[in-house]
Amino acid sequence: MPAATSKKKTKTAARPAPHKKVEARPAAKAKDKAAARPIAKTAAAPARPAAPPAAPAGKAAPAAKPVPGAKPVPGAKPVPGAKPVPGAKGAAPVRPMPPPARPGAGGKPGDRPRTGKKGGRKSPLSQRRGPNGELFTPGDLLLPTGPQGPDEIQYLLRGAVAAEHTAGPTGVSEIIMKKGTPDAEGDRGELTRFSEGLGERFEKGAIEPLLPIRPASKRNFQGVVERAKHRRREIGAFLRGLDLGRTETSHMDSHGEASLQSLMEWAARLENLAEADEPDQADYAQFHRGLDQLENTTEALIVDVELTLRRLRDRAKA
């Protein structure tokens, strides 16, 4: 019997203990809830405001308004058009933006607009010199070195007696002074009589063309150049005579003023022709026929100016 008893005890001891269900501890749940609370209570970040609607074409978008109390971000550039917040400390003053470059001016953005004032550039006529490098004296631009020969003397005295303020004696004195020879003063009497005869023609006679008689010219380029230079000097002598009499073109009528302007333009064309290079091939007979027509045209313009100045003097006397 003792052996059976020991057998039973061994079997009982070998049986595993029944598995007991472990109940969930309420404390653990409480801890989990307590740990989850801060996450649930954390406030969500405020959503960014929606972007303002795009400005319609042709209109600039309104400038963004600064947030009151906001501190400036270091290194950030000021927004053009933004106004500083009154009373804000530490905010750098906003510098005004430079004016934009004018359209079509060719300047870069931010360049200062250029003023319409031009530089003080001198006229090339004021820098012209004579054949020996000397500066021109008054009148030399129209007639360098003064009148040379009877044709140029005639045109200078025609201009002097027809000027707004008659200047026949002044023209005679300039002719003598420009000659610069010891016996030049002996020609004063003859020049004075010639001037008086041109004065009577202008005052009372018929004002008609007085083209000089031309000698035969060479049918080559040099002959064309010499003829162009000579006619250019004759026109310059007439204009110098008008200048001696202080003629104001604004006092002339429109027809006479237009004739005087055309005469000066033809003088400039003749000067360009005299300084032109010789062409490789040219019909010089055709050149001389063109100069014949040019001389008649310029002589008619000189007569128009004389008639205009006679009408001006008659109105002044009336």
C-alpha positions as CSV (number, residue, x, y, z in Angstrom):
1,M,0.0,0.0,0.0
2,P,2.7,2.4,0.7
3,A,3.9,1.9,-2.8
4,A,0.6,2.8,-4.3
5,T,0.3,5.8,-2.3
6,S,3.6,7.1,-3.5
7,K,2.5,6.4,-7.1
8,K,-0.5,8.6,-6.6
9,K,1.5,11.4,-5.1
10,T,3.9,11.4,-8.0
11,K,1.1,11.6,-10.5
12,T,-0.5,14.5,-8.7
13,A,2.8,16.4,-8.5
14,A,3.4,15.9,-12.1
15,R,0.2,17.6,-13.2
16,P,0.7,21.1,-14.3
17,A,-1.0,23.8,-12.5
18,P,-4.1,25.1,-14.2
19,H,-3.4,28.4,-16.2
20,K,-5.0,31.4,-14.7
21,K,-6.2,34.3,-16.8
22,V,-4.4,37.5,-16.1
23,E,-6.7,40.4,-15.8
24,A,-5.7,43.7,-17.4
25,R,-4.6,46.1,-14.8
26,P,-6.7,49.3,-14.7
27,A,-3.6,51.3,-13.7
28,A,-1.9,50.5,-17.0
29,K,-4.9,51.8,-19.0
30,A,-4.9,55.0,-16.9
31,K,-1.3,55.5,-17.6
32,D,-1.8,55.0,-21.4
33,K,-4.7,57.5,-21.4
34,A,-2.6,60.0,-19.4
35,A,0.3,59.6,-21.9
36,A,-2.0,60.1,-24.9
37,R,-3.6,63.3,-23.5
38,P,-0.9,65.8,-24.4
39,I,-0.9,64.6,-28.0
40,A,-4.7,64.9,-28.3
41,K,-4.7,68.4,-26.7
42,T,-1.8,69.8,-28.8
43,A,-3.2,72.7,-30.9
44,A,-2.9,72.3,-34.7
45,A,-0.8,74.8,-36.6
46,P,-2.8,77.6,-38.1
47,A,-3.4,77.2,-41.8
48,R,-1.7,79.7,-44.1
49,P,-4.1,82.3,-45.6
50,A,-5.0,81.7,-49.2
51,A,-3.1,83.6,-51.8
52,P,-4.8,86.8,-52.9
53,P,-6.4,86.6,-56.4
54,A,-4.2,87.5,-59.3
55,A,-4.4,91.1,-60.4
56,P,-6.1,91.6,-63.8
57,A,-3.9,92.3,-66.8
58,G,-2.7,95.9,-67.0
59,K,-3.0,96.6,-63.3
60,A,-0.3,96.2,-60.7
61,A,-0.9,93.8,-57.8
62,P,-1.5,95.6,-54.4
63,A,1.5,95.8,-52.1
64,A,1.5,93.3,-49.3
65,K,0.7,94.8,-45.9
66,P,3.2,94.1,-43.1
67,V,2.1,92.1,-40.1
68,P,1.8,94.3,-37.0
69,G,4.5,93.5,-34.4
70,A,6.4,91.2,-36.8
71,K,10.2,91.5,-36.6
72,P,12.2,92.0,-39.8
73,V,14.0,88.9,-41.0
74,P,17.8,89.5,-41.2
75,G,19.1,89.7,-44.8
76,A,15.6,90.0,-46.3
77,K,15.1,92.7,-48.9
78,P,12.4,95.4,-48.4
79,V,9.3,94.9,-50.5
80,P,8.9,97.8,-53.0
81,G,5.9,100.0,-52.0
82,A,5.7,98.6,-48.4
83,K,5.2,101.2,-45.7
84,P,7.0,100.8,-42.3
85,V,4.7,100.0,-39.3
86,P,4.4,103.1,-37.1
87,G,6.1,102.6,-33.8
88,A,7.9,99.4,-34.9
89,K,11.4,99.1,-33.4
90,G,14.4,97.7,-35.1
91,A,12.9,98.0,-38.6
92,A,15.4,99.4,-41.2
93,P,14.1,102.4,-43.1
94,V,12.9,101.5,-46.6
95,R,14.9,103.2,-49.3
96,P,13.0,104.6,-52.3
97,M,13.6,102.6,-55.5
98,P,15.4,104.3,-58.3
99,P,13.3,105.5,-61.2
100,P,13.0,103.0,-64.1
101,A,14.8,103.6,-67.3
102,R,12.9,105.5,-70.0
103,P,11.6,103.2,-72.8
104,G,13.8,103.4,-75.9
105,A,16.5,105.4,-74.1
106,G,18.8,102.3,-74.2
107,G,19.7,102.7,-70.5
108,K,19.8,99.9,-67.9
109,P,17.1,99.5,-65.2
110,G,18.0,101.9,-62.4
111,D,19.9,104.4,-64.5
112,R,19.1,108.0,-63.9
113,P,17.1,109.6,-66.7
114,R,19.1,111.8,-69.0
115,T,18.2,115.4,-69.4
116,G,17.4,116.8,-72.8
117,K,20.2,119.3,-72.6
118,K,22.9,118.7,-75.3
119,G,26.6,119.2,-74.8
120,G,28.2,122.4,-75.7
121,R,29.6,121.2,-79.0
122,K,30.9,124.0,-81.2
123,S,29.9,124.4,-84.7
124,P,32.5,123.2,-87.2
125,L,32.2,126.6,-89.0
126,S,33.8,128.2,-85.9
127,Q,36.9,126.0,-86.3
128,R,37.5,126.5,-90.0
129,R,40.8,128.2,-91.0
130,G,42.1,129.9,-94.0
131,P,44.5,128.4,-96.6
132,N,47.6,129.2,-94.4
133,G,46.0,128.0,-91.2
134,E,44.9,131.4,-89.9
135,L,41.5,131.8,-88.2
136,F,38.8,133.4,-90.2
137,T,37.9,137.0,-89.4
138,P,34.2,138.2,-89.6
139,G,33.0,137.8,-93.2
140,D,35.6,135.2,-94.2
141,L,33.2,132.3,-93.8
142,L,31.1,133.9,-96.6
143,L,34.0,135.3,-98.6
144,P,37.4,134.0,-97.5
145,T,40.2,136.6,-98.0
146,G,37.7,139.2,-99.2
147,P,36.5,140.0,-102.8
148,Q,39.0,139.1,-105.5
149,G,38.4,140.5,-109.0
150,P,35.7,142.7,-110.5
151,D,32.9,140.0,-110.4
152,E,33.1,139.5,-106.7
153,I,33.4,143.2,-106.1
154,Q,30.2,143.8,-108.1
155,Y,28.2,141.1,-106.0
156,L,29.5,142.5,-102.7
157,L,28.4,146.0,-103.6
158,R,25.1,144.8,-104.9
159,G,24.4,143.2,-101.5
160,A,25.7,146.2,-99.6
161,V,23.4,148.8,-101.4
162,A,20.4,146.4,-101.2
163,A,20.8,145.6,-97.5
164,E,18.1,146.6,-95.0
165,H,20.5,149.4,-93.8
166,T,22.3,150.6,-96.9
167,A,26.0,150.0,-96.6
168,G,27.7,151.1,-99.8
169,P,30.5,153.1,-98.2
170,T,31.1,150.2,-95.7
171,G,31.4,147.8,-98.6
172,V,34.0,150.0,-100.4
173,S,36.0,150.3,-97.2
174,E,36.0,146.5,-96.8
175,I,37.2,146.0,-100.4
176,I,40.1,148.4,-99.8
177,M,41.0,146.9,-96.4
178,K,41.0,143.3,-97.8
179,K,43.3,144.3,-100.7
180,G,46.0,145.3,-98.2
181,T,48.2,147.0,-100.8
182,P,49.7,150.5,-100.5
183,D,47.9,151.7,-103.6
184,A,44.5,150.2,-102.6
185,E,43.4,153.6,-101.2
186,G,43.7,155.2,-104.6
187,D,40.8,153.0,-105.8
188,R,38.3,154.4,-103.4
189,G,37.0,157.1,-105.8
190,E,36.3,154.6,-108.6
191,L,34.8,152.1,-106.2
192,T,32.6,154.7,-104.7
193,R,31.2,155.8,-108.1
194,F,30.6,152.1,-108.9
195,S,28.7,151.7,-105.6
196,E,26.6,154.8,-106.3
197,G,25.6,153.5,-109.7
198,L,24.5,150.2,-108.2
199,G,22.5,152.1,-105.6
200,E,20.6,154.1,-108.2
201,R,19.8,150.8,-110.0
202,F,18.4,149.4,-106.7
203,E,16.5,152.5,-105.7
204,K,14.9,153.6,-109.0
205,G,16.0,151.4,-111.9
206,A,14.9,148.0,-113.2
207,I,16.5,145.2,-111.1
208,E,17.5,142.7,-113.7
209,P,20.1,139.8,-113.8
210,L,23.7,141.0,-114.0
211,L,25.5,137.7,-114.8
212,P,29.2,138.3,-115.6
213,I,30.6,137.4,-119.0
214,R,32.4,134.1,-118.6
215,P,35.6,133.2,-120.4
216,A,35.7,129.8,-122.1
217,S,36.2,127.0,-119.5
218,K,38.3,123.9,-119.9
219,R,36.2,120.8,-120.6
220,N,37.7,118.7,-117.9
221,F,37.3,118.1,-114.2
222,Q,39.6,121.0,-113.2
223,G,37.5,123.4,-115.3
224,V,34.3,122.3,-113.5
225,V,35.9,122.8,-110.1
226,E,37.2,126.2,-110.9
227,R,33.8,127.4,-112.2
228,A,32.0,126.0,-109.2
229,K,34.4,127.7,-106.8
230,H,34.1,131.0,-108.6
231,R,30.2,131.0,-108.5
232,R,30.3,130.0,-104.9
233,R,32.5,133.0,-104.1
234,E,30.2,135.3,-106.1
235,I,27.2,134.2,-104.0
236,G,29.2,134.6,-100.8
237,A,30.1,138.1,-101.8
238,F,26.5,139.1,-102.2
239,L,25.6,137.5,-98.8
240,R,28.5,139.4,-97.2
241,G,27.2,142.7,-98.6
242,L,23.8,141.9,-97.0
243,D,25.6,141.1,-93.8
244,L,27.4,144.5,-93.8
245,G,24.0,146.2,-93.9
246,R,22.6,144.1,-90.9
247,T,19.8,142.5,-92.9
248,E,17.3,140.6,-90.8
249,T,15.6,137.8,-92.7
250,S,12.7,138.0,-90.2
251,H,11.8,141.4,-91.7
252,M,11.5,140.0,-95.2
253,D,8.3,138.6,-96.7
254,S,7.9,134.8,-97.1
255,H,8.9,134.8,-100.8
256,G,12.1,136.8,-100.3
257,E,13.1,134.7,-97.3
258,A,12.5,131.5,-99.2
259,S,14.7,132.8,-102.1
260,L,17.5,133.7,-99.7
261,Q,17.3,130.3,-98.1
262,S,17.5,128.6,-101.5
263,L,20.5,130.8,-102.5
264,M,22.4,129.6,-99.4
265,E,21.6,126.0,-100.1
266,W,22.9,126.3,-103.7
267,A,26.1,127.9,-102.3
268,A,26.5,124.8,-100.1
269,R,26.0,122.5,-103.0
270,L,28.6,124.4,-105.1
271,E,31.1,124.1,-102.2
272,N,30.6,120.4,-102.0
273,L,31.1,120.1,-105.8
274,A,34.4,122.1,-105.5
275,E,35.7,119.6,-102.9
276,A,34.5,116.4,-104.6
277,D,36.9,113.8,-106.0
278,E,37.4,113.4,-109.7
279,P,35.2,110.6,-111.2
280,D,36.7,107.9,-113.3
281,Q,34.4,108.7,-116.3
282,A,32.3,111.8,-116.8
283,D,30.7,113.9,-119.5
284,Y,32.2,117.3,-118.7
285,A,30.3,119.0,-121.4
286,Q,27.1,117.9,-119.5
287,F,28.7,119.2,-116.3
288,H,29.1,122.7,-117.8
289,R,25.6,122.7,-119.2
290,G,24.4,122.0,-115.6
291,L,26.5,124.9,-114.3
292,D,25.0,127.2,-116.9
293,Q,21.6,126.4,-115.6
294,L,22.7,126.7,-112.0
295,E,24.1,130.2,-112.6
296,N,20.8,131.3,-114.1
297,T,18.9,129.9,-111.2
298,T,21.0,131.5,-108.5
299,E,21.0,134.8,-110.4
300,A,17.2,134.8,-110.4
301,L,17.2,134.1,-106.6
302,I,19.6,137.1,-106.1
303,V,17.2,139.3,-108.1
304,D,14.3,138.0,-105.9
305,V,16.1,139.0,-102.8
306,E,16.9,142.5,-104.2
307,L,13.2,143.1,-105.1
308,T,12.1,141.9,-101.6
309,L,14.5,144.3,-99.9
310,R,13.4,147.2,-102.2
311,R,9.7,146.5,-101.0
312,L,11.0,146.4,-97.4
313,R,12.7,149.8,-97.8
314,D,9.7,151.3,-99.5
315,R,7.4,150.2,-96.6
316,A,10.0,151.7,-94.1
317,K,9.9,155.1,-96.0
318,A,6.1,155.2,-96.2
